Amino acid sequence: MNFSQALDRIKWGQPMTRAAWDNPAVYVVRDPAIPGREYNINKRLADGQIIPWEPSVDDIMANDWADTVRID
């Protein structure tokens, strides 16, 4: 799916991954808002680290987005 479709799912809390990331455990997900930010979208890395996420141009132009399962 494309980024626009993936973004709609992210807004509703669905974790999304990309085939280019080569690991379904690497994904972006919307987390509860934090003060000063209405949206809080984080990326979970393969090692379990969670970092703030801002899409790259490659992410925005990609058509390899897919649903995945959240790992907590």
Secondary structure as GFF3:
##gff-version 3
##sequence-region A 1 72
A	DSSP	alpha_helix	3	11	.	.	.	ID=ss1
A	DSSP	beta_strand	16	18	.	.	.	ID=ss2
A	DSSP	three_ten_helix	19	21	.	.	.	ID=ss3
A	DSSP	beta_strand	27	31	.	.	.	ID=ss4
A	DSSP	beta_strand	40	44	.	.	.	ID=ss5
A	DSSP	beta_strand	50	52	.	.	.	ID=ss6
A	DSSP	alpha_helix	57	61	.	.	.	ID=ss7
A	DSSP	beta_strand	65	67	.	.	.	ID=ss8
###
